[in-house]
Amino acid sequence: MAAIGIMMIVSIADIPLRATIGAAGPVLRDGVTLATILVTVVLMRHRGANLSVIGLIFMAMIAHSAIGIATMGSTRVGFSQVGFGIKLLLPFFAGMCLWTTALDGGPRVTRMYYACWGIACLGVVLDWFGLLDGLNHVETTVDGVRGFGYQKYYAADVTRISGFSRNWGSAAANIALLALILVAHTAKPGRRWLIVIMSLWPLWLTNTKSMIIAFVVTVAVKLLAGRRADLIYRFMLLVLVLLVVLTPIVMSGVQLHSPDMSSFGLWSFVDRVRDSWPRAWRIINTSGLGVLGRGIGGVGSPQYVWDPTNYTSADNLFMLAYGYFGVAAFPYFVIICVAAARAGQHRPSLSAALMILICELCSGITATILENPFDAFACGAAVVALIAGGSTRAQDLRPRTGGGRQVRADVPVPAASPMPPRVATIADGKFEGT
């Protein structure tokens, strides 16, 4: 729980922390993220778990990193770009490790989510009133390259507000994902509606169209369909995976009419169709290794620092994945579809996982969501929750008294037997508690 709290607070209150303690906040978050992954692997090894799944993931990351080095050169710049790309993926793997705590951690974790959600909403509202303009001096620097700090964007009649986050996209994602988790774990309809209504105004102030639409669609199904929502979500997830993959393939380069910038969502989508996606395809195909992509760090933020000439924001989840992993991105998306189709019965953790992935995929049609730490963390937890069928260790496994072996929950266990800590691990393709 402490690890999740640190990662969330640093992501939600990024700019105030940078203004007070500089880069120490992000460094602390990255250190906790890496430590979480390493501790999980060590605990699995200590318990004698089969590490085959971990081994496959590690080998895949080594292969994609090698492609990145081959593409960007075996120099300090090349290694730095690949390393930064790996850093961006660490929250995803941390989410995989902490999925039970993240999605079904009990009342204490839920209270923490309420607090973080309130802070995120408050930050956007305060920013709207102009009370955070004093933070506009906060900037980020990576390897001597000036990046973005506090951002408030104005163009024509469009205003985008970031709150305590570094940019409006991160602010919108933090509010939406936390609200979805709270809605999934709230049984009272009145409280669900209150969470949704209180989230809509700050979301609207960020003017992040893709996340606003994704949030509204996701919560509408949950509020109106009731227990049938999970079944509808599974179908929606399959459709959205196809849209995420096919939209930049089919629509790239289509000459759409350019609307006025004040048109809600239209001008930014047209910009992606006419410029962003064609540029991403061109860079991946001409300066990468063909169907192998450009390797980890080959597109997106790492380029902004170390390869600005070939920089492309990708602006689509599949484009980012294809730039990083090449054709291997296709089976990675297939795994999500198969997991959704085979997921078990209704549980709050399964509902939360489906809602997170629906929202992220809907937003991922026009955004590279995994570059925001909390987006990546939530996606990692949601994917593993689907693979595990939405069940948690506390519900599926209990310790046998007098020994370290674990048995199914239907085996009688004396009431005095203590429950082990909620730490999820990966073994034999299943996720067990240790």
N, C-alpha and C positions, 0 to 999 in steps of 0.2 A: 504494500500500500504506500509506503514511504517513497519508493522508487517512482510509482505512478504520479504521486503528488508533486515530486520535484520536477519531473518531465512536463507535467501539465502547467504548473505555475510559471515555469520559465517560458513556455510557449505562449501562454495567455497574457502574461505581464512582461513580455519581451522588452518593450521600449523603456518602461520605468526602471526595470532592473539594469538595463544597459546604461541608463542615465546615472545610476547610483553606484553600481559595482563594475561597470564596464563589461568586458568580455567574460568575466568570471561566471556569470549566469549560464550562457550557452556552453562554456567549457564544463561546468558542473553537470548540466543536462546530458551532454555527450558522454561524460565519464560514467554517470549512473546508468545510462543506456548500455554502454559496452560492458560494464560490470554485471548488469542483469543477465546479459547473454552468457557471459563466461561462467557466472555462478550456476546458472541453470544447467549448463553442460557438465560442470564439475559434479553437481548433485546427481545428475543422471548416471555419470560414470561410477560414482560412489555407491549408488543403489544397484549397480550391475545391469542397467537398462541397455537395450540394444540401441546403438547410436547410428544405425544405418541411414535413417532419414537425415540426421544432422550431417552425416558424411556426404550424402548426395547434395545437400544444399551448399556445403562448404566447397565441394568440387566444382559445382556449377558457378559459384562466385569466383573461384580461381580462374576458371576457363573464360568467363566474361571479362575479368580483370586483365587477363593476358591479351585478349582481343583489343582492349582499350590501350594497353601499352604498345601493341603492334600498330595501332592506328595513330596514336598521338606521340609515339616515340619514347624510347627508354632513356629519357632525360628527367631532370628535376621537374620540369613542367608537366611531362606526361604522367609521372608518378603522382604528382600533386593533384592533377585532374582526376585520375582514377581514385585516389584516396578520398577526395572530396565527394565523389559519387558514392563510394562505400559508406561514408559518413551519413549521407542522405538516406541510405537504406537501413541504417542501424535501428531507427525507431520501429520500422516494420518488423524486424526480427525480434525486438524487445516485446512488441505486442503479441507475437506468436508465443513467447515464453510466459507472459503474464496474462494470458487470455481469461483464465478463470477468475482471477482477482479483478480484472478490468471490466468484465461483463456480468459477473455474478459474485461480487465480493462482499455482499452483505450490507447492513445498514450504515456502517462507518464509511465504506467506499461511496455509497449513495449520497451521504451527507457531504462528503468531499466534492462530489460532482455538482451538487446543488451550489456549494460555495463558489466553485470555479465558474459555473454557468452564470451566477450572479455577477461575479467580477467581470467576466467577458461582456455581458450586456451593459453593465454600468460604464465600462470604459468607452463603449461606442456612444452612449447617450451623453457622457461628459464631453467627448470629442465634438459631438454635434453642437453643443452649447459653446464650443470654443475654449473650454477649460484646460485642454491639453496642448494648446498651441505652443506653450513654453518648451515642449519636448522636440520641437522641430530642428534642434541642433544635433540631435542624436543621430549618429551615422555608424555604419559598419565598414570595416576595412579587412580584406582578406588578401594576404600576400602583397600588400602595398596597393591593391586596387580598391578604390572607394566603391562601396556598395550602397544599398538603400537602408536608411534608418526609418525614422518616423515619416509616414507618408499620408498626405491628404490630397486627393486628386480632384482637380477642377477642369472641365472641358465643356464648353457650351453651357447647357443646362444640367450637366451631369456632375454630381459631387459624390466622391467615394471616401468614406470615413473608416479609419483603421482602429480607433480606440486605443487600448493598451498594446495591441499587436503591431507587428512591423508593417503589415499591409492589410488592405481591406479583405483580400482573399482569405488570409489566415484568421482574421477576426470573424468572418462569416462562417468558416468551417468550424472554429472552436464553439461558437454559439449553437450552430445547427446540430453537430454531432453530440454534444453534451445534452441538448434538449431531447434528441432521439433516444439516447440511453435512458434518460429519466422517464420519458413517456413509456418505454418498454417495460420498466420496472415499477410503474405506478398502476395500481388496480382501480383507483377511483377515477371515474370519467371526468368529474369536475376538475380535479387536479391536473389531469392530462390537458384539458382545454386551456387551463390557466397557463401552463408551461408553454404551450404552443402560441397563445396570444401574446404573452410577454416576450416571446422570442422574435415575433414577426417584425416589430418596429425596429429594433436594432439591426436585424438582418436587412430590412429595407434601406436603412441608412448607409450600410456598406455598399449598396448598389452592385452587389455581386450576383448578377442575374442567374448564372448557372446554379449556384448554391441555393438561391431563393426558390427557384422553380423546383429543384430537387427536394428541398425540405418540405415545401407545400404538398407536392405529390406524395411523398413518403408518409407524412403524418395524416394526410387525408384518407389514405387507405386504412391506416391503423385505427383512426377514430370512427370511420364509417362502416368498415367491414368486420370489426370485432375479431373473433377467433378465426374467422376465415382469412384474415389479413396475411398470415404466413403463407398460405397456399397461393394467394395472389402475388405475394412478393417473389415466390420462386419463379413464377412465370415471367414477372417483370424483370427479374435478374437476368434470365436467359435472353430476353429481348434487348435489354440494355447492353449486355456484353456484345451482342451483334452490332448495335448502334455505335458503341465505342470503337470497335474494330473497323467497321465498314465505312463510317462517316468520313474519316480522313482519306480513305482509299477511293471512294466513289466521288466525293465532293471536291477533292483537292483540285484547284485550278479552274473550277467552274466560274465563269464571268457573271457574277450576280450584280444586280443594280446596287450601287452604294447609297444607302439611305442617309437621312440627316442624323447627326451624332446624338441628337436628343431622343431618337427612337429607341425604346427600351430593348436592349439586347441585340438589335439588328446590326448595327454598324460594327460591333466587335465580332459578331459571327461572320459577317461578310469579309472582314479583315483576315480572319483565319482561313476562310475558303480561298481567297484570292492571293494571299501573301504568305501567311505563317506556315500552313501545311505544305504548299509547294516548295517553299524554301527548306523545310525540314526534310522532305523526301530527297531533294537535290543534294543536300549536304551529306545525308546518310549514304546515298548511293554513289556519290562521287569521291568522298573523302573517308569512306569507311571500308569495310571488308565485305561489301555486297550483302548477301543474305545473312551474314553474321552480325550485321550492325556495326556500330562504332565502339562497342564495349561500354563498361560501366564508366560513367562520367562523360560519355561522348556527346551528350546533348544536354541542354538546360543550364542550370546555374553554374556548374563547373566550367562550361565554355565561357560564360560571362567574365570569369576571372582570368583564365589561362588561354583561351582561344577565341577572343572577341571577333576575329575576322569571320569565323565560321559559326558565330553564335546563332542559335535558334531556340526559342522558348518551347517549341513543339506544340504547346497548347492543346494537347489531347493525351489522355492516359496511355492509349495504345501507341501513339507516336513516341512517347517517352520510353515505353517498354521496348518497342522495336529498335530505337536508337541504342538502348543499353544491351539488349539480348538478341536482337535479330529475329530470325524465324522461331527461336525458342520461346518468344513471347506468346505465340499461338497456343502451345500446350499449357502454358501457365494460366491463360484465360480459360482453357478447357477444364482445368482442375477446379476452378471456381464453379463452373456450370455443373460439373458432376457432383461436387460437394453439396450444392444447393438442391439438386434433384434427390440426393440420397439422405439428406439431413433428417433427423428423427422427429419426434413429436413436439408439440408446442411447449416451449419453456421460455421464460423471460430472457435468458442468455441467447437462445436461438433467435427470438424476435429481435433483440438488439442487434445481433450480427446481421440479420437480413436487412434491417432498416439502415444500418450503417453502409452496407455494400450497395443498396439501392440508391441511397443519397450520393455516395461517392462516385458510382458509375454514371449516374445522371449528370453530375457535375463534371466528371471526367471526359465527357464528350467534347468539351471545349476548354479543359484545364488540366495541367499536370499536377494533380492533387498530392502525389507522394513527396513533393518537395517541401511540404509543410509538415513539421514533425508530428503534430497530433493527428493529422490525416493519416500519415503512414502508420503510426502506432495503432490507431483504431482499425485500419484495414487489416493489419497483421493479426490482431486479436479476432476480428470478425471471420477471416478466412479459416483460421484454426478452429473456431467455434463451429463453423459449418462442417468441417471435416470430422470433428468429434461428435457431430450430431446434436450440438446444443446442450450436451450434458456436462456437468462439472464433476471434479474429482470427489467432492464431498458427497455427491448424490450417487456416484457409481462405485466408489471403492472405499473400503474401510480397512484398517490394519487388523491382522489377526493377533490376539493377545499372546504375549510371550514370545514374539518373534517379529522379524521384519518383513515377512511375506504378506502379500496383499490378496484379498479374496473379494468376490462379488458382494454387493450390498445385501443380497438375499440370504447370506450366511449369518446366523445369529451371532451377535457380538455383545459381550457384557457391557452394561451401561457405563462401567468405570473406565473403559478403554478410551484413552485420549485420542483426539483427532490431530493428525499432523498438520503442519503449516500448509497454507494454500500456495503451493508453488507448482506450476504446471511444467511438465517436461514432455519430450517427444521421444517415442520409442515404437518400433515396429509399425510405423504408420499410424499409431494411436497416441493419444496424449493422456498421460497418467499423472497422478499426483505423487509427490515425494515428500 
